[in-house]
Amino acid sequence: MIREKILIVDDQPAELEMMQEILDREGYETAAVGSGEEAMQLAPQAFDLLLTDIVMPHMGGLELIQAFQEVSPETVPVLITGYASIETARAAIQHGAYDYIVKPFDRAELCTAVAKALERKKLADENIRLKELVGLYRVSQSMVRSEDQREVLKFILNSGISQTKSSGGAILLFDSLKRGMVIAAAAGAWEVVARFANALLERGIRFWTGDMEEAILFTDVEQHPLFERVSHRYPDRGFLPPKAKGMEVLLLPIRSDNEILGLLNVFREGAPRLFGEGDLELLTILATQTGALIKSRQLFTELEDSSFRILCSIASWVDSRSLCTQGHMKKVAELSEQLAPRISLSEAEIEAIKQAALVHDIGMIGVSESILNMPGELTSQEWDIVKLHPVIGEEILSHLPFLSEARNIVKHHHERLDGSGYPDGLSGRQITSAVQVVSICDAYHALTSPRPWRPAFSKEEAVATLQGEKGAKFDPDIIDTFVDMVKERK
């Protein structure tokens, strides 16, 4: 069982010894000093309670409480006074004291006052812990709801900084070979983050991660409360910025199982309160959550990539069922990937276009080869069957949530601005620019490919045909951009 730590301060040796003996017998872990100056030297050791005489030479009890709370705000102060008055009570409260004891006092009075003060600290600690848990819950919810890993990492970092009252920090992720790193999220003074990253690279990443079983602490504070708990090593004395007296940097491994994926780093610049056990515990949880997030995203990405590769294989087989369509989807994807960046679409839209173009005709799996290879023009009933392929394709993709945007493109790549397309007869602004990109590239490649009932169009003939449908079937601006792109191609 962890014993509460009490620091007793009194310039009268007999009273100091008496209080320490009583509290030792009660099972507390005590330290006793005869002056405020000596007490301040022990302040970083994170005591639960400060029991101090009010009248002492050089540094009195009220002054000591004020200075002590700057270094250790979690410590509950209790004053000892030779006389009780309203002024004494008011002064004690103003300086942050929880209670005061009037001399002379007996054993019961001392133990009762100490027990009440420590109970208050317990409640305050539980309140802080509740706030931390709420913060961790919000981080967990963010991990579940957000699809953007960068946003979640930024949220995790900001939570760690705010809950530990730090100046800033960074999340650094390693590449698979542990030779380089990416600053995935950063906040606060970039000078510190840059120095930190450079120090890692100069010394060698493997030096830091090879045997990094716990957090590492960089500080110039000789009596830091985490020195015995956390290993500490300097890359060089120039690691900390100039005039960084009292600065501290905590570095925690982000790991999944036995693999170190990156580092969580938080720092404080000249803060009176030093990192403590609670800060380390919270940051360790956040680093663990970060590792779980990164690993799960890696696994999901691998699963998604694998699923999409299977879809592309099926799409390639679908294309191969007819001599007229062999390689069609791949060619449309190449054209779409070139066109999409030219019309100021977002990264997400461009990615959806790339995915959709590669499988946009996968629904043709539901169309018989006899129809696909019909030597003449199709009948109206046969066309009705062909027109089902966007719906079939959308249904195939519906089982893969990460292709939700691509599904819309697959389903609507035969829609036209004037409402003459299929399957839903969309028109105008109902048809997105992403859909238009794939539609135009699909139409161009179909025109420049032979069909059983007609030869392939030349590049010039296909361009002229698309320009003739500008504004009626296709977006004029995107058509113009596409034509410029085709003319640039050899």
C-alpha positions as CSV (number, residue, x, y, z in Angstrom):
1,M,0.0,0.0,0.0
2,I,1.3,3.4,-0.9
3,R,1.8,5.7,2.1
4,E,0.9,9.4,2.0
5,K,4.0,11.7,2.1
6,I,4.0,14.6,4.5
7,L,6.6,17.3,4.8
8,I,6.8,18.9,8.3
9,V,8.4,22.3,8.7
10,D,9.1,24.0,12.0
11,D,12.0,25.9,13.4
12,Q,11.5,24.5,16.9
13,P,13.4,21.1,17.0
14,A,11.3,19.7,19.9
15,E,7.9,20.4,18.2
16,L,9.3,19.2,14.9
17,E,10.4,15.9,16.4
18,M,7.1,15.4,18.2
19,M,5.0,15.9,15.1
20,Q,7.1,13.6,13.1
21,E,7.0,10.9,15.7
22,I,3.1,11.1,15.9
23,L,2.7,11.0,12.1
24,D,5.2,8.2,11.7
25,R,3.2,6.1,14.1
26,E,0.1,6.8,12.2
27,G,1.7,5.1,9.2
28,Y,2.6,8.2,7.1
29,E,5.9,8.7,5.3
30,T,7.4,11.9,6.7
31,A,10.2,14.3,6.2
32,A,11.0,17.0,8.7
33,V,13.1,20.2,8.1
34,G,13.7,23.3,10.2
35,S,13.2,26.1,7.7
36,G,11.3,27.2,4.6
37,E,14.5,27.2,2.5
38,E,15.1,23.5,3.3
39,A,11.5,22.7,2.5
40,M,11.8,24.3,-0.9
41,Q,14.7,22.1,-1.8
42,L,12.5,19.1,-1.2
43,A,9.4,20.5,-3.0
44,P,10.0,18.6,-6.3
45,Q,9.6,15.3,-4.4
46,A,5.8,15.6,-4.7
47,F,4.5,15.5,-1.1
48,D,0.8,15.0,-0.4
49,L,0.7,17.4,2.5
50,L,2.8,20.3,3.7
51,L,2.5,20.9,7.5
52,T,4.3,24.2,8.3
53,D,4.6,26.6,11.2
54,I,3.4,30.1,10.4
55,V,6.1,32.0,12.2
56,M,9.7,31.1,11.1
57,P,12.8,33.3,10.5
58,H,13.7,34.3,6.9
59,M,10.7,32.5,5.2
60,G,7.5,32.3,7.1
61,G,4.8,29.7,6.7
62,L,2.5,31.9,4.4
63,E,5.4,32.7,2.1
64,L,6.5,29.1,2.1
65,I,3.0,27.9,1.0
66,Q,2.9,30.4,-1.8
67,A,6.4,29.3,-3.1
68,F,5.7,25.6,-2.6
69,Q,2.5,25.6,-4.6
70,E,4.3,27.0,-7.6
71,V,6.5,23.9,-7.7
72,S,4.0,21.4,-6.3
73,P,0.4,22.6,-6.7
74,E,-1.1,19.2,-5.8
75,T,0.3,19.4,-2.3
76,V,-2.3,20.3,0.3
77,P,-0.9,22.9,2.9
78,V,-1.9,23.0,6.6
79,L,-0.6,25.8,8.8
80,I,0.5,25.7,12.5
81,T,-0.1,28.8,14.5
82,G,0.5,29.9,18.1
83,Y,-2.8,31.8,18.3
84,A,-6.2,31.7,16.4
85,S,-7.8,34.8,15.0
86,I,-10.0,35.8,12.1
87,E,-7.0,37.5,10.5
88,T,-5.0,34.3,10.7
89,A,-7.8,32.3,9.2
90,R,-8.3,34.8,6.4
91,A,-4.5,34.9,5.6
92,A,-4.3,31.1,5.6
93,I,-7.2,30.8,3.1
94,Q,-5.8,33.6,0.9
95,H,-2.5,31.8,0.7
96,G,-4.1,28.5,-0.2
97,A,-3.9,26.7,3.1
98,Y,-6.6,24.1,3.7
99,D,-6.7,24.4,7.5
100,Y,-4.7,25.5,10.4
101,I,-3.9,24.0,13.8
102,V,-3.5,26.0,17.0
103,K,-0.7,25.4,19.4
104,P,-0.6,23.7,21.8
105,F,-2.4,20.7,20.2
106,D,-2.7,17.1,21.2
107,R,-2.2,13.9,19.2
108,A,-5.9,13.6,18.2
109,E,-6.2,17.2,16.9
110,L,-3.1,16.8,14.8
111,C,-4.2,13.4,13.3
112,T,-7.7,14.7,12.6
113,A,-6.5,17.8,10.8
114,V,-4.0,15.8,8.8
115,A,-6.6,13.1,7.9
116,K,-9.1,15.7,6.8
117,A,-6.6,17.5,4.6
118,L,-5.5,14.3,3.0
119,E,-9.1,13.4,2.3
120,R,-9.5,16.7,0.6
121,K,-6.4,15.9,-1.5
122,K,-7.9,12.5,-2.4
123,L,-11.1,14.1,-3.6
124,A,-9.1,16.7,-5.6
125,D,-7.0,13.9,-7.2
126,E,-10.1,11.9,-8.1
127,N,-11.6,15.1,-9.7
128,I,-8.4,15.5,-11.7
129,R,-8.5,11.8,-12.6
130,L,-12.1,12.2,-13.8
131,K,-11.1,15.0,-16.1
132,E,-8.2,12.9,-17.4
133,L,-10.6,10.0,-18.1
134,V,-13.0,12.3,-19.9
135,G,-10.1,13.5,-22.0
136,L,-9.1,9.9,-22.7
137,Y,-12.7,9.1,-23.6
138,R,-12.8,11.9,-26.0
139,V,-9.5,10.7,-27.6
140,S,-11.0,7.2,-27.9
141,Q,-14.2,8.6,-29.5
142,S,-12.1,10.6,-31.9
143,M,-10.2,7.5,-32.9
144,V,-13.4,5.6,-33.6
145,R,-15.2,8.4,-35.5
146,S,-12.5,10.1,-37.5
147,E,-11.3,8.6,-40.8
148,D,-8.4,11.1,-41.0
149,Q,-5.4,9.7,-39.0
150,R,-3.7,13.1,-39.0
151,E,-6.6,14.8,-37.3
152,V,-6.7,12.1,-34.6
153,L,-3.0,12.3,-34.0
154,K,-3.3,16.1,-33.7
155,F,-6.2,15.6,-31.2
156,I,-4.1,13.1,-29.1
157,L,-1.1,15.4,-29.0
158,N,-3.2,18.5,-28.0
159,S,-5.0,16.4,-25.3
160,G,-1.6,15.4,-23.8
161,I,-0.3,19.0,-23.9
162,S,-3.4,20.5,-22.3
163,Q,-3.9,17.9,-19.6
164,T,-0.3,18.0,-18.5
165,K,-0.1,21.8,-18.9
166,S,2.8,21.5,-21.2
167,S,4.3,24.1,-23.6
168,G,4.1,22.0,-26.7
169,G,5.2,18.7,-28.3
170,A,5.2,16.5,-31.3
171,I,4.3,13.0,-32.6
172,L,7.1,11.6,-34.7
173,L,6.5,8.4,-36.8
174,F,9.3,6.2,-38.2
175,D,9.4,4.7,-41.7
176,S,9.3,0.9,-42.0
177,L,13.2,0.7,-42.1
178,K,13.6,3.1,-39.1
179,R,15.9,5.3,-41.1
180,G,13.7,8.4,-41.3
181,M,10.8,10.1,-39.5
182,V,7.8,12.2,-40.2
183,I,6.5,14.9,-37.9
184,A,2.9,13.7,-37.9
185,A,1.7,16.3,-35.5
186,A,3.3,19.3,-33.7
187,A,2.3,22.1,-31.4
188,G,4.2,24.8,-29.5
189,A,7.7,26.1,-30.2
190,W,9.0,24.6,-33.5
191,E,12.6,25.3,-32.4
192,V,12.2,22.6,-29.7
193,V,10.6,20.1,-32.1
194,A,13.2,20.7,-34.7
195,R,16.1,20.3,-32.2
196,F,14.6,17.1,-31.0
197,A,14.1,15.6,-34.4
198,N,17.6,16.6,-35.5
199,A,19.1,15.2,-32.4
200,L,17.4,11.8,-33.1
201,L,18.6,11.8,-36.7
202,E,22.2,12.8,-35.9
203,R,22.7,10.2,-33.2
204,G,20.8,7.6,-35.1
205,I,17.2,6.5,-34.6
206,R,18.2,3.0,-33.6
207,F,20.3,4.4,-30.7
208,W,17.0,5.7,-29.2
209,T,14.6,3.0,-30.1
210,G,16.8,-0.1,-29.8
211,D,16.5,-0.5,-26.0
212,M,13.8,2.1,-25.3
213,E,11.6,0.3,-22.8
214,E,10.3,3.4,-21.0
215,A,10.1,7.1,-21.2
216,I,13.2,9.3,-21.5
217,L,13.6,12.6,-19.7
218,F,15.7,15.6,-20.7
219,T,16.1,18.3,-18.2
220,D,18.6,20.5,-16.4
221,V,16.7,20.2,-13.1
222,E,18.9,18.3,-10.8
223,Q,16.2,17.1,-8.4
224,H,13.4,16.2,-10.8
225,P,10.6,14.1,-9.3
226,L,10.8,11.6,-12.2
227,F,14.5,11.0,-12.1
228,E,14.1,7.7,-10.2
229,R,11.2,6.6,-12.4
230,V,12.3,7.6,-15.9
231,S,15.7,7.0,-17.6
232,H,17.4,10.1,-18.8
233,R,20.2,10.7,-21.3
234,Y,21.4,13.7,-23.3
235,P,22.4,13.5,-27.0
236,D,24.5,16.6,-26.1
237,R,24.3,19.6,-23.8
238,G,23.2,21.7,-26.8
239,F,20.0,19.7,-27.1
240,L,18.0,22.1,-24.9
241,P,17.6,25.7,-26.3
242,P,19.8,28.4,-24.8
243,K,18.7,29.9,-21.5
244,A,16.3,26.9,-21.1
245,K,16.6,26.8,-17.3
246,G,14.1,24.5,-15.8
247,M,13.1,23.1,-19.2
248,E,12.0,19.5,-19.4
249,V,11.3,17.2,-22.3
250,L,9.5,13.8,-22.0
251,L,10.0,11.3,-24.8
252,L,7.7,8.2,-24.8
253,P,7.8,5.3,-27.2
254,I,4.7,4.7,-29.4
255,R,4.6,1.0,-29.7
256,S,2.5,-1.9,-30.9
257,D,3.4,-5.2,-29.3
258,N,7.3,-5.2,-29.6
259,E,7.5,-2.8,-32.5
260,I,8.3,0.9,-31.9
261,L,6.2,2.9,-34.4
262,G,7.3,6.4,-33.3
263,L,7.7,8.8,-30.4
264,L,5.4,11.0,-28.4
265,N,7.2,14.1,-27.2
266,V,6.0,16.8,-24.8
267,F,8.0,19.7,-23.3
268,R,7.8,22.5,-20.8
269,E,9.7,25.8,-20.9
270,G,10.5,27.4,-17.6
271,A,7.3,26.1,-15.9
272,P,7.4,26.2,-12.1
273,R,5.5,22.9,-11.9
274,L,7.5,19.8,-13.0
275,F,6.2,16.7,-14.7
276,G,5.0,14.2,-12.1
277,E,3.8,10.6,-11.9
278,G,0.3,11.6,-13.0
279,D,1.6,13.3,-16.1
280,L,3.7,10.2,-17.0
281,E,0.8,7.9,-16.5
282,L,-1.5,9.9,-18.7
283,L,1.1,10.4,-21.5
284,T,1.8,6.6,-21.4
285,I,-1.9,5.9,-22.0
286,L,-2.0,8.4,-24.8
287,A,1.2,6.8,-26.4
288,T,-0.4,3.4,-26.1
289,Q,-3.6,4.7,-27.7
290,T,-1.5,6.2,-30.5
291,G,0.2,2.9,-31.1
292,A,-3.1,1.1,-31.3
293,L,-4.5,3.7,-33.7
294,I,-1.5,3.5,-36.0
295,K,-1.4,-0.3,-36.0
296,S,-5.1,-0.6,-36.6
297,R,-5.0,1.9,-39.4
298,Q,-2.1,0.0,-40.9
299,L,-4.1,-3.3,-40.7
300,F,-7.2,-1.7,-42.1
301,T,-5.2,-0.2,-44.9
302,E,-3.6,-3.5,-45.7
303,L,-7.1,-5.1,-45.7
304,E,-8.5,-2.4,-47.9
305,D,-5.6,-2.6,-50.3
306,S,-6.0,-6.4,-50.5
307,S,-9.7,-6.1,-51.1
308,F,-9.3,-3.5,-53.8
309,R,-6.6,-5.6,-55.6
310,I,-9.1,-8.4,-55.7
311,L,-11.7,-6.1,-57.2
312,C,-9.2,-4.9,-59.8
313,S,-8.4,-8.5,-60.7
314,I,-12.1,-9.2,-61.2
315,A,-12.4,-6.0,-63.3
316,S,-9.5,-7.0,-65.4
317,W,-11.1,-10.4,-66.1
318,V,-14.4,-8.6,-66.9
319,D,-12.6,-6.5,-69.5
320,S,-11.0,-9.5,-71.0
321,R,-14.3,-11.2,-71.9
322,S,-14.5,-9.1,-75.0
323,L,-11.7,-8.2,-77.5
324,C,-13.2,-4.7,-77.7
325,T,-12.9,-3.9,-74.0
326,Q,-9.5,-5.5,-73.1
327,G,-7.6,-3.0,-70.9
328,H,-10.5,-0.5,-71.1
329,M,-10.8,0.2,-67.3
330,K,-7.1,0.5,-66.9
331,K,-6.8,3.0,-69.8
332,V,-9.8,5.1,-68.4
333,A,-8.0,5.1,-65.0
334,E,-4.8,6.4,-66.5
335,L,-6.7,9.2,-68.3
336,S,-8.7,10.0,-65.2
337,E,-5.6,10.2,-63.0
338,Q,-4.1,12.8,-65.4
339,L,-7.3,14.8,-65.7
340,A,-8.4,14.9,-62.1
341,P,-5.6,17.1,-60.7
342,R,-6.1,19.7,-63.4
343,I,-9.6,20.7,-62.2
344,S,-8.8,21.7,-58.6
345,L,-10.4,18.7,-56.9
346,S,-9.6,17.7,-53.3
347,E,-7.2,14.8,-52.5
348,A,-10.1,12.7,-51.3
349,E,-12.0,13.3,-54.6
350,I,-8.9,12.5,-56.7
351,E,-8.4,9.2,-54.7
352,A,-12.1,8.3,-55.2
353,I,-11.7,8.9,-59.0
354,K,-8.6,6.7,-59.2
355,Q,-10.4,3.9,-57.4
356,A,-13.7,4.2,-59.4
357,A,-12.0,4.4,-62.8
358,L,-10.2,1.2,-62.2
359,V,-13.4,-0.7,-61.6
360,H,-16.1,1.5,-63.2
361,D,-17.4,-1.3,-65.5
362,I,-17.1,-4.2,-63.0
363,G,-20.8,-4.5,-63.2
364,M,-20.4,-5.9,-66.7
365,I,-19.9,-9.2,-64.9
366,G,-23.7,-9.4,-65.0
367,V,-23.8,-9.1,-68.8
368,S,-23.5,-12.2,-70.9
369,E,-20.5,-12.6,-73.3
370,S,-23.0,-13.1,-76.2
371,I,-24.2,-9.5,-75.7
372,L,-20.7,-8.1,-75.1
373,N,-19.4,-9.7,-78.4
374,M,-22.6,-9.1,-80.5
375,P,-21.3,-8.4,-84.0
376,G,-24.1,-5.8,-84.8
377,E,-25.9,-3.1,-82.9
378,L,-27.8,-4.2,-79.8
379,T,-31.6,-4.4,-79.6
380,S,-33.4,-2.2,-77.1
381,Q,-33.9,-5.2,-74.7
382,E,-30.2,-6.0,-74.9
383,W,-29.3,-2.3,-74.2
384,D,-31.6,-2.5,-71.1
385,I,-29.4,-5.4,-69.9
386,V,-26.2,-3.4,-70.5
387,K,-27.6,-0.4,-68.7
388,L,-27.8,-2.4,-65.6
389,H,-24.0,-2.6,-65.2
390,P,-23.6,0.6,-63.2
391,V,-26.2,-0.6,-60.7
392,I,-24.5,-4.0,-60.5
393,G,-21.1,-2.4,-60.0
394,E,-22.5,-0.1,-57.2
395,E,-23.9,-3.2,-55.5
396,I,-20.6,-5.0,-55.7
397,L,-18.8,-2.1,-54.1
398,S,-21.5,-1.5,-51.4
399,H,-19.9,-4.2,-49.2
400,L,-16.7,-2.1,-48.9
401,P,-17.3,1.1,-46.9
402,F,-14.0,2.6,-47.8
403,L,-15.2,2.8,-51.4
404,S,-18.3,4.8,-50.6
405,E,-17.2,7.8,-52.8
406,A,-16.1,5.5,-55.6
407,R,-19.5,3.7,-55.5
408,N,-21.2,7.0,-56.5
409,I,-18.9,7.4,-59.4
410,V,-19.3,3.8,-60.6
411,K,-23.1,4.1,-60.4
412,H,-23.4,7.4,-62.2
413,H,-20.6,7.4,-64.8
414,H,-23.2,7.1,-67.6
415,E,-25.3,10.1,-66.3
416,R,-25.4,13.1,-68.6
417,L,-26.0,16.8,-67.9
418,D,-29.2,17.0,-69.9
419,G,-30.7,14.1,-68.1
420,S,-30.4,11.6,-70.9
421,G,-28.1,9.2,-69.1
422,Y,-28.7,6.2,-66.9
423,P,-29.5,4.6,-64.5
424,D,-31.1,7.5,-62.5
425,G,-31.5,10.2,-65.2
426,L,-29.5,12.7,-63.1
427,S,-29.0,16.2,-64.6
428,G,-27.0,19.4,-64.0
429,R,-25.5,19.8,-60.6
430,Q,-26.7,16.4,-59.5
431,I,-23.7,15.1,-61.4
432,T,-20.4,15.8,-59.5
433,S,-17.2,16.9,-61.1
434,A,-15.7,13.5,-60.0
435,V,-18.3,11.7,-62.0
436,Q,-17.8,13.9,-65.0
437,V,-14.0,13.2,-65.0
438,V,-14.6,9.4,-65.3
439,S,-17.5,9.9,-67.7
440,I,-15.5,12.0,-70.1
441,C,-12.4,9.7,-70.0
442,D,-14.7,6.6,-70.4
443,A,-16.4,8.1,-73.4
444,Y,-13.1,9.2,-75.1
445,H,-11.6,5.7,-74.7
446,A,-14.7,4.0,-75.9
447,L,-14.8,6.3,-79.0
448,T,-11.1,5.6,-79.8
449,S,-11.6,1.8,-79.4
450,P,-13.1,-0.4,-82.1
451,R,-16.6,-1.9,-81.7
452,P,-18.1,-4.8,-83.7
453,W,-20.4,-2.3,-85.5
454,R,-17.8,0.4,-86.1
455,P,-14.1,1.1,-86.4
456,A,-12.2,3.2,-83.8
457,F,-12.4,7.0,-84.0
458,S,-9.2,8.9,-84.5
459,K,-8.0,11.1,-81.6
460,E,-9.2,14.2,-83.6
461,E,-12.6,12.6,-84.3
462,A,-13.1,11.6,-80.7
463,V,-12.2,15.1,-79.4
464,A,-14.6,16.7,-82.0
465,T,-17.4,14.4,-80.8
466,L,-16.9,15.3,-77.1
467,Q,-16.7,19.0,-77.9
468,G,-20.0,18.7,-79.8
469,E,-21.6,17.3,-76.6
470,K,-20.1,20.1,-74.5
471,G,-22.8,21.7,-72.3
472,A,-25.4,19.1,-73.2
473,K,-23.9,15.9,-71.9
474,F,-20.5,17.0,-70.4
475,D,-19.3,19.9,-68.4
476,P,-17.8,22.6,-70.7
477,D,-14.9,23.5,-68.5
478,I,-13.9,19.9,-67.8
479,I,-14.2,19.1,-71.6
480,D,-11.9,22.0,-72.4
481,T,-9.4,20.9,-69.8
482,F,-9.5,17.3,-71.1
483,V,-9.0,18.4,-74.7
484,D,-6.0,20.5,-73.7
485,M,-4.6,17.4,-71.9
486,V,-5.2,15.2,-75.0
487,K,-3.4,17.6,-77.3
488,E,-0.4,17.6,-74.9
489,R,-0.2,13.8,-75.2
490,K,2.0,12.4,-77.9
